[in-house]
Amino acid sequence: MAKYFIVGETGSDDLWLIDVDKRTVEPLTQAALNNSQAANPDSVQILNKARKNGIATIKGVDTAIATNSRSDIEAQMFSGDPEPE
């Protein structure tokens, strides 16, 4: 089964479509949805309206990290067990 994620960064109107199976990332635009029969063509408008109202939706995602560099991730990924025995 194909798996996709849609990601949008705070402060930017851009949306990105991540195709896990193809390992690709591409802009998610209204034109792309209009040409696709796989999604509701109004999806971008609905997402943008929700984002402007401060709504964040995370479905099926248990980890998401936003950073400016890979070294920041490495430096901050060390943590202890939240429930030590």
C-alpha positions in Angstrom: 0.0 0.0 0.0 1.3 3.4 -0.9 2.1 5.8 2.0 2.2 9.6 1.8 2.8 12.4 4.2 1.9 16.1 3.7 4.2 18.5 5.5 3.9 22.2 5.9 6.4 24.5 7.8 5.2 27.2 10.2 5.5 30.6 8.5 5.4 29.2 5.0 2.4 28.6 2.7 4.3 25.8 0.9 3.1 22.2 1.3 5.2 19.2 0.5 4.0 15.7 -0.6 6.3 12.9 0.6 5.9 9.6 -1.2 7.4 7.0 1.0 7.4 4.1 -1.5 9.1 6.2 -4.3 11.2 8.1 -1.7 10.4 11.4 -3.3 9.4 14.9 -2.1 7.6 17.3 -4.3 5.6 20.5 -3.8 1.9 19.9 -3.2 0.1 22.5 -5.3 -3.5 23.2 -6.3 -2.5 22.5 -10.0 -1.1 19.1 -9.1 -4.3 18.1 -7.2 -6.5 19.4 -10.1 -4.6 17.0 -12.4 -4.8 14.1 -10.0 -7.7 11.8 -9.5 -6.3 10.4 -6.3 -7.3 13.3 -4.0 -9.9 15.9 -3.4 -8.9 18.9 -5.5 -10.0 21.2 -2.6 -7.5 19.6 -0.2 -4.9 22.4 -0.5 -7.5 25.0 0.3 -8.8 23.0 3.2 -5.3 22.5 4.6 -4.3 26.1 4.2 -7.5 27.3 6.0 -6.8 24.9 8.8 -3.2 26.0 9.1 -4.1 29.7 9.2 -6.4 28.9 12.2 -3.5 27.2 14.0 -4.6 23.6 13.5 -2.0 20.9 13.2 -3.0 17.3 12.3 -0.8 14.3 13.0 -2.3 11.0 11.9 -0.2 7.9 11.9 3.0 9.9 12.8 4.8 9.1 16.1 8.0 11.1 15.4 8.5 14.4 13.6 11.7 16.5 14.0 12.2 19.9 12.4 15.7 21.3 12.5 18.0 23.5 10.3 20.8 21.0 10.1 21.6 17.3 10.5 24.2 18.0 13.2 21.5 19.6 15.4 19.5 16.4 15.2 22.5 14.3 16.2 23.3 16.6 19.1 19.7 16.6 20.5 18.8 12.9 20.0 20.3 11.7 23.2 17.8 11.2 25.9 17.2 9.0 28.9 14.4 6.5 29.4 11.4 8.5 30.5 10.4 5.7 32.8 13.5 4.1 34.4 13.0 0.7 36.0 
